[in-house]
Amino acid sequence: MQVFQPVENIADFRSLDEGEILCGYLDGMTGSPCTLAEVSRSYWHGWRNGLVDGGFTERDGPQLRLEAQFWALST
């Protein structure tokens, strides 16, 4: 089984494929399952965030750290 490391910094985020992030996000928003052996890290990142925004789970540490970095850039 494939294991992905969560995205925790902006540089890492920017290395991901935006289209795959969006596809994963949309699937996560509906609560669709994710089979790690069949997806990329970009898709998985989007899926995890979609699950949070869809109300299926809470943000975890890596998501909060990445969010804080983006927030710091905008202030």
Beta strands, then each sheet from edge to edge (+ up, - down):
end
